[in-house]
Amino acid sequence: MHAADYVIVGAGSAGCAIANRLSEDPSCRVVVLEAGGTNRHPNISIPAAFPKQFKTKLDWNYNTQPEPFCDGRELFLPRGKSLGGSSSMNAMLYVRGRPFDYDMWEQMGATGWSWRDVLPYFMRAEDNSRGKSEYHGVGGPLRVEDNKEPYAFTERFLEAAEAHGIPRIPDYNGPEQDGCSPAQVTQRDGRRWSAADAYLRPAMKRPNVEVVTKAQVLGLEFTGDRVTGVRYADKRGRQRVAQAAQEVILSAGAYNSPQILMLAGIGPAESLSSVGIKARVDLPGVGQNLQDHPFIVSIWDSIIGGTLADADTPANILKWVLKKEGPFTTSVAEAFAFVRSRPGLPAADLQYHFAPGYFSDHGFDEYKEHAVTFGPCLLSPKSRGEVTLGSADPSAPPRIITNTLADPEDMAALVAGVKLSREIAATEPMRSALGREIYPGSGVETDADIEADIRKRVELLYHPVGTCRMGSDDLAVVDPELRVRGVEGLRVADASVMPIISGGNTNAPTIMIGEKAADLIRGSVPATI
């Protein structure tokens, strides 16, 4: 039995930050339970190798149910299963989102989470290689840099986007997101810098921190209406209990945090009853409001070479191992363009990821020739999914359906995104460097053709949020202090608490949530700039 003041479930992006900040007080004992193992595998450290983690022991390897608006396909949902969680698996892209997003959170009942409120936590987390500014911090745990050796093709993309009328901006994480810009990444000198590297490993040197890996959560322990601990199976299958004198914090992510709540009888009573679980607290919002960024790639052959196609050589591997240099330092997606799919929108609703290489079907679709990828993702999807239990067995995966493309406006925005991909590709200096259009292909011309192709190929961009939404209405799962409604001693702090998805890759906002959660838990005065 482990005894602590706080038990954190999940050593992911938010959980690592919380563990570090709470344990700054030497009198505060913290236990972190992580279902995966350590994050020492080279495919974690090597930036360009992140897709090689998919469908391995480093991945929860989830799939959706057959998606009715995606030709009945089951969509692949990789999630990091090691110290650092998905910050040890992602493409390291540091994107805060739009100020508009956080002001909307507050309008939706998340008091204290406006852009003005959260910016200090983004800055506190950050150690930005560009230096301190009005919008960026230095000296924080999370290293943020520009790609060490971006491909020349990435500059071609930016020049073509600019020539097409998309303004080049110096910093999409500053006051204005609309425009095109090189990607900022969570790397340190050519290697991944995950939340485990930034927050957890320094905390593990403290005597008041214990991290338990390969810990499969079985349930929550209660005394009356208060959560007092977490029951789990250790790496040998033995049942253990981690007791929490103060609180349990769920930071298990947008799929697993609602699953743990529902297994404990906290969730929609009718749904729980269908798998034989009696509701302890009937919270109908648990598992609802699932959102992710749908993503559709357009790919062209390169007639000038200069892509990732020839990167995987022994010489380049050795260059990375010895010097942390060369093409293996790339985040693959090296530049962005944030644009509006139609006039009248309050903020950009499409984010283009440009990759100087071939990237399709999560990297499983191999192509040996030189190619480049344009990938618009939809930043503000209207479609909503859910996470439910398929079984009362805690080792069974949750039942996930995203309803991707259910809302016609989502499809219309992605169709516009595909058309704009083609327009940028037809603009110099891209036009003279590109050959055959591989995807969607020359036979996909009309809007109906593009829609059919999107349903056949659309992917999700690994950004699930919203399933334990914070707010003040009846469907909110946690209040703005992240306390689970109807019980004591239990909070949720991860991407699942977002009322609406942020406008960009979600790792940076999730770390921000962890930073702010730590202050809420210890009753600190909110951070200021």
N, C-alpha and C positions, 0 to 999 in steps of 0.2 A: 504494500500500500504506500502510495506517495502522498504526502501532505504538503499543501502549498496554500498560499493566499489566492493565487489565480491559476486556473488551468485553462490553457489555450488549446483548442482543437484545430490543428492545421498549421503547419509551418510554411504557409504560402506568403504571398506578397503582403497582405495585411497582418497575418499572424506573426511574422518575423519582426515587423516594425513594432507591434504591441509588446512582444516579449522583450525587445531591447529597451524600450522606453520605460516600461513598468519596472524592470530590474535595475534601472539606474539608481533606485532607492535600495541600498544594501539590506534593508530590513524586510523587503518585499520578496517573498519566495514565489517563483514562477515555474510551472511545469508545462512543457509543450509536447503534445502528442501528435505525431506525424505518421500517417499510414505507409508512406514510402520509406526508402532508405536514404543514405547520404547522397550528396550531389557531386561525387568525385569522378563520375564517368566523363571521358574526354568529349563525348558528343554534347555534353552540357557546356563545357568550357569553350569549345571551338564555336565561334559565332555562326559560321555558315552551316554547321552540322545540325542545326536544330531539328530539321525534318527527320533525321535519322533516329530521333527518340520516339517517333510515333509508332504505336502498336508494339512497344517493347515494355519491359518491366518498369520503365520510367514514366509510363503513361497509364492513366485510368482507362483509356481506350473505350470510351462510351460511343454509342450510336443512338440516334433518335428512333422512335417508332416510324413506320412508313409515313412519309410526309405527303398529305393529300394534294398539295399545290406544287409539288416538285416531282411529278410523275410517279408518286408512290415510292420514291427512293428513301432509304435510311441514310441520314446525313452523319458523317463521321465527326466526333466531338473529342479531340484529344485534350487531356488535362494533365498537367505536371504532377507526378507522383514521386517526389523526392524533396529533400530540404530545399526550400525556395519555391515549391509549388510550381505554378505555371511561369513564374519569373525565371525559372531554371530551364524552361522549354520554349519560351516565346521567341519572337524575332527581335527582341530587345528594343523595340521602337518606343521612344519616349514621347507621348502625346497626351497633353493634359485635357484636351477637349475645349469646347467653346465656353467663354464666360456665360453665354446665354443658357447653357445646360444647367449650371449651378443656380442661377437665378430662378430657373424653372423649378428646380428641386424645392427651393424655399417657398415658391408660390404654391407648390403641391403639398405643403404641410411640413417640410423638413426644415423647421426653423433653425437658424444658425449654420446653414449649409450653402449660403449664397456664395457667389464668386469672391466677394469681399471677405467672407469668412474663411474660405478654403485656401485662398492664395498663400497666406502665411505658412500653411502646412506643406504645400508644394515646395515652397522655398526652404523651409526648415529641413526637409528631407534631402535637399539637393546639394551636390558638389559639382557645379557645372564648369566644364573646361573653358567656356567662353568668359567666365568671370562673373562677379556680382553685378547686378543691375536692378532696375526697378521691378523686374519680373523674375529674376533668377537668383538663386542662393549659391554660396560656396561654403565648404566646410562640413556639409551634412554627410550622412552615410552613403547616399546613393550617387555614384559617379555617373555623370551624363556628359557624353562627348559627341563629336561628329564622327562619321565613319572614317576610319584611319586611312584607307586607301580606296576611295570610291572609284568606280569604273568611269572612263571617259564617256561611255554611253549615257550615263546618268546626267551629265551636263548637256548632252544632246537633247534629252527629254525636257529638261528645264528650259532650254532655249526654244524648243518647239512650242512648249506650252505658253511661254511668254509671247512668242510671235503670234500665237493664236488668240492672244488677248487675255491670258491669265496672268495677273501681275506677279512678279517675283517678290517675295517678302523675306526679310532677314530672319524672322523667328515666328513660326506658327504657334509657339507656346507663349507668345506675348499678347499684346492687346487686340491684335487682328489675326484671324485664322485664314480668311479667304485669300487664296493665292497659292503659288508653288514655291517649294523650298526643299533643300536637302534634309534628309532625316536626321534627327538627334537620337542617340542610342544609349542604352545602359550598358556601357562597356568601360573597362579600365585598361588602357594600353593594349588594345587588340584582343582582349578576352572578355567573355560575358561577365557582367557584374550584377548578380541576382540579388534578390532580397535576403537570401541566406548569406551571401558574401558581405553585403552592406550592413545588415542588422544582426543576424543570428549568430554568426561565428564570433564576432566581438562579445556578444552577450554570453555565449557558452563558456567564456573564460572566467565568468563571475561565479562565485560559489553559491549564489542564490538562484541559479538557473539550472534546470534539468530538462534535457531534450530526450524523448523516448521515440525512437524510430520503429517502423514496422508495427505500429500500434493500431489495430483495427477496432474502431469504436463500436461498442455493442449497445450502449444506451446511456441515459442520464440517470443519476441517482438523486432522489428527492427526499426531503424531510418536510412533510406537509406540502405547501405550495412553493417551497424553496428548493432550487437546484443546489446540491451540495457536493457533487462530484461527477466523474465520468467513468463508466465501466468499459473496459477494453480488453482485447486479447493481445498478449505480447507476441513476439516473433516465434515463440515456441508453442503458441496456442493456449497458454495459461491465462485464466481470467484474472484481471487486476482492477483495482479502483484507484483513481487519482482524486483525492479529496481536495475541495476548494473551500477554504475558510471564508473567502470573500465572494468570488464570482467565477463562473465558467463563461468563457468567451468562445463562441463558434466562429472560426475563420476557415471553414472547410470549403468555401466556394459556392457558387450559385446552384450547383447540382447537389452537393453533399450536405450543406448546411440545412436546407429544407428537409432533406431526407432524414437527418438526425433528429430534427424537431418532430417530424411525423412519427418516426419510430418510438419517440418518447410520448406520443399521444397529444402532441401540440400541432394542430392543423385542422383541416376541414373534417368535421365529424363524420359526415356521410361517406366521404372517400376513405377515411381510416377504417370505418366499419367494414368496408368491402374487403379488406385484407385481415380482418379479425383483430383490429386494434381499437380499444375503447378510448375515446377522446378524453384526455385530462383537461385540455383547454380547447374549446372549439374556436379556432382561428382560421376563418375561411381563406385568408390571403396567403397562407403558407404554400409555397410552390407555384403560385400564380404569377402573372406579370412577367414571364420569362421573355427576355429580349436578347438578340444577338445581331451582329452586322452581316447581312448577306453580301456576297462577294462574287463577282463574275469576271473571269480573266479573258482578255483578248491578247493573242500571241502572234508575233510575226517572226519569220526568219530574218536573221541578220546577214547581209551580203558583204559586210566588212569585218566579220569576226568580232573580237573584243568583248566577249561575254564569259559567263561562268562555265561554258561548255568545256573549256580546256583547263579548268582550275584544279581538278582532282588528280594531281600528279604527286609522286613521291617527293619531288623537289619542293613543291608548294606546301605539302604536309610538314616537311622538315623545316621549312622557313617559318611556319607558324610555331612549331614546337620549340625551336631555338630562339626565335626573335619576336614572336607574336606579330609577324608581318605577313603580307601577301594577301591573295584573294580569300583565304579562309577567315580573314577578319571582317568580311562583309556581313551586313545584316540581311542580305539578299534584296529586300525592298530598301532602296537607297534614296528615294525621293518621293515627295508627296505633291499632290495638287488638290486643294480643297475648293470645291466649286458648288454652285447652286444649279440644280437640274432645270429650274424654271424661274421666271421672274416672280417677285412677291414673297419669297421665302425670307424668314428672319435671320437665317444663318446658312452656311454651306451645308448641303445635305449629302454630298458625295465626296469621298476621299479616294483619290487615285494613289495606288501604290505602284511605283515603277521599279521593276527588277531587271537588271542587265543579265537575264538568263531565262530559261524555260521553267515555269512553275505552274503545274496543273495537277489536279487531284491530290492536293496536299504534298506534292513532291513524289508521289508513287508512280506517276506517269513519266517514264524515262524518255528522254529525247537527246540524242548524242550531238546534234548539230547546233550551231550558234543561233540563238533566238533571244528575243526580249519580250517581257510581259508587262501589259498595262492591266491593272486590277482595280476598277472602281468598286468601293463598298458603300452601302447605304448607311448613312450615319444616324438617321432618325426613323427607323422602321415603325410602321403603325401596327404591324402584325404582332400578336402576342401568343406565347405558348405556355406550357406548364410542366412542372415536375411533380409526379405523384409516385406512390409506392406500387410496385408490381408484386411485392411480397413483404411479409413482416420479417424476413430474414435480413439482418443487417449487413451480411456479406453479399447480398444480391444487388445488382445495379439499380438505380432509380429508373423509373419509366419517364422518358423525356419526349415531348413533342413540341416543336417550335412553331408550327404553323407558318413557316417561312413562305412569303409571297401570298399570304391569305388576303391581304389588303391590296386592291388594285393600284393604289397610289404607290406602293412599294415597287410593283412591277414597272409602272410608268417611269419612275425615277431611274431604275436600272437600265431600261431601254434607252433612255436619254444618255446614260453613262456609257453604254456600248457605242452609241453614235459619236459621242465626243472622243472616245478612244480612237476611233477611225479618223476623226478630223485632226487630232494631234499627230497621229501617225502619218498623215498626208501633208504635214507642214514641215518645211525645212527648219533645222537640219536633220530631222528624222527621215523624211521621205526618201532621200537619196541613199540612206543606210539600210533600208528595209526591203525585203523581198516578199515572198508569198505570205498571205494572211493564213495562219494555221487555224486559229479560232477567232471568231465564229466560223470563218471560211467564206469563200466567194459565193456559195449558194445561199447564204443567209442575208437577205436583202430587205424584205418588208418588215414592218413592225411585228406582224404575226410570226414571221420567221424568227425574229430576234427573241420574241417572247417564248416561243417553243424551245429555242436553244438555251435560254436562261433556265427554264424549268428542268431541262435535261442536265445542265452542268453547274448550276449555282451551288456554292459552298458557303459554309459559315466561317467567320474569321476568328473563332476561338475567343469570343468576348461575351460569354453569358453573364447576364446581370438580372437583378430585379425581383428575385423569387422570395426574398424576405424584406419586402419594401418598407422603408421608413416613411412615417407620416403621422397624421392625427385622425384619420378617418377609420371606418370599421374594417376596411380591407388592409390597413397597415399591419405589418407583423411586428415591427419595432417602432419605438418612439424616436424623436430626434436625438435622444441620448443613447440610442441603439439598444435599449432594454426591451426584451421580449414581453409583449403584453400578456397579462394574466398570470405570470409567474415572477418569482423573485430570484435574484442571484444569477441571471442568465442574460447575456447579450449576444448579438450577432454583429460581427464587424468584418465585412468583406464586400465583394462586388454585388452580392445578393441584396444589399440594402439600398442600392440605387433606385430611386423612383422611376427615372428614365435613363436610358443608356447615354453615356457621354459621347461627344462627337469626335471619336478617334479611338485608337488602341487603348485598352482599359487598364493596363498595368500601372501607369503613373497615378490615375485616380484611385486605384485600389490601395496603393501604398499611402496615398494621402489619407484615405479613410482610416488606415491603421494608425497613422500619426495622430489624427484628430481623436480617434477612439481612445488612445492612451490617455490623452488629456481629460476626456470625459470620464473615464474610469477612475482616475486619481483625483478628480475634482479640481483640476488646475484652471487657472484663468486662461481663457482662450488666447491662442498665439496671435501676435500682431506683427506687422512688417517692421 
